[in-house]
Amino acid sequence: MNFLEEKILNDGTVKQGNILKIDNFLNHQIDIDIMRKIADELKRRFHDVEVNKVLTIEASGIAIATMVGNLYNVPIVFAKKGETANSTDDKYMSHAYSFTHKQMNNVFVSKPYLHATDRVLIVDDFLADGEAVHALIDLVHQAGGQVAGIGIAVEKGQQKGGRMLREEGYRLESIAIIEEMDWETQKIIFRS
């Protein structure tokens, strides 16, 4: 059992609807030691990959992406979910359905921040059905860049996202892969 699986078992809570609540160390309050370990592990797993940019989606992926980007010493870009007064019209747009929020999000990255020369490591906190990651892949492809790999903290292995991405040929590394969760018993089983 790795450090993240242990932390999930000790501090996580399974909620009805196949939801894992780990906001006490990853999604609301951030445990810096765990973030360092996640970043170190992703860097170790992608040690052979050339990366010149790290991409995530707001909001919970930003902390992990920042730590990973620091290790690679490259810029971090995060796809925004909402338009603001200073949003540019010159942007790459995609959309993703949020499993947790149960809503469709339009996501975008301003064109100056993704280029055809970029070798992008996509990083996120959770992978369920793969909607957010597919939206990020789409943004990279719109820019003409290359997806160098996908690094995930927690993958819900019982959902389709990880299987689909692997079948599509992407290099996907997930630190903790959950095979089963039961909210009544609070039992969590990880993939070996």
WOZIBEL-V765126 format. One line per field, one symbol per residue. burial: + if it has 9 or more other C-alpha atoms within 8 Angstrom, else -. A space follows every 10 residues. Layout:
burial: ???
//
This chain:
burial: ---+++++-- -++++--+-- -++++++--+ +--+++-+++ +++------- ++++++++-+ +++++++++- ++-+-+++++ +--------- ++++++++-- ----++++++ +--++--+++ ++++++++++ ++++++++++ +-++++++++ +++++++--+ ++-+++---+ -+++++++++ +++--+++-+ --
//
